[in-house]
């Protein structure tokens, strides 16, 4: 083992040991048989399913919901029933924190409000889990950083792609320097006209709510890049525009249910066929005005639907990244260039797939909490091409459900203290959460201002 590999493996071991120590601290109360007392703020579909019902069903032996909070009283009542939680509910989050003792707070609200609940939870000394992105601008990011420094509590960020089987395999090969010293990464993500379009139908289509898809969606990808590069970003340059959805549409309506263009719009989505969404959203939109089947061609949409980002890292790795939101297929291409060769993988490219999947069903499969089992007869492929040698193809069992099988591994680590089978420091802390969003924030500023943006301009964090 050479010096670089020794340092890399030692760093991973140290990160793992720190996570274990934090887990020991978090679960110390179990010594006398007590369950982890959990509060949840944000009872949208992600909150009540992945972080609600799925937790109660799968981890009810080690945790219990002691309180739920949301600004929408109707969603709150339905959420408690759907989760099966026997606990008080609050439309006033501050009242919940003041009146209900808890150990662990889960934040699954609109992205732009994450920081508010994270900071308040930290001031109470809680361990706070937040869905990605941790927040949506540099000022809120600094608030979270400052709050954790002053708190006995800690932040865990739900960057679950790190736990996925395919991505963990790629990380392991990079850690072993399979292709020599890593020099650059090419990463291109394609959202199809079902999944991609859905963001423009929801609150994510407004910059003030989601910070653009450079935050809400790409935070996943930027975190993977940080993890793969084993470094932190130094500067970012980006291009982006809105040219397919929003004001570019040929027509628009109030929502899909009442739209006069149902027969003409290829993007028409019938929410009435989904009983769960009708009960959670449509039945409660009169409380706060949130329309779940909003028109994706409405004039107010102000986010980008195509994005290209260049990133330079502190260790001189450079990245070319892109995100497209109206592709005919859902998938990605990723390639790692090293001094001695190239490592690459892909998913969802129809001309390379022997088994075709229904594009409308792909996102549901990724978001499912079914346990992330392998699809029989299907494989992920990893291609290794060494200089002056023939390319080699390595096949892994194909796992798409539960974010490439990562969700149950992440939850086991958080709620049972069980490290991933291959532990490369997957659990994301506040600094890693910050670095994943700071790339998106810098990219957004680069597009708006037409210049290269340095990460150290944004917060007091200095890239390492």
PyMOL commands that set and color helices and strands:
alter all, ss='L'
color gray80, all
select helices_A, chain A and resi 3-26+28-32+45-59+73-83+93-99+111-123+138-149+160-163+165-175+195-201+203-205+207-210+213-216+218-229+246-248+271-273+275-280+282-288+350-352+359-367+401-416+430-449+455-457
alter helices_A, ss='H'
color red, helices_A
select strands_A, chain A and resi 36-41+63-69+88-90+104-107+127-131+155-158+182-192+233-241+306-313+318-327+331-338+341-347+375-386+392-398+453-454
alter strands_A, ss='S'
color yellow, strands_A
deselect
rebuild
show_as cartoon
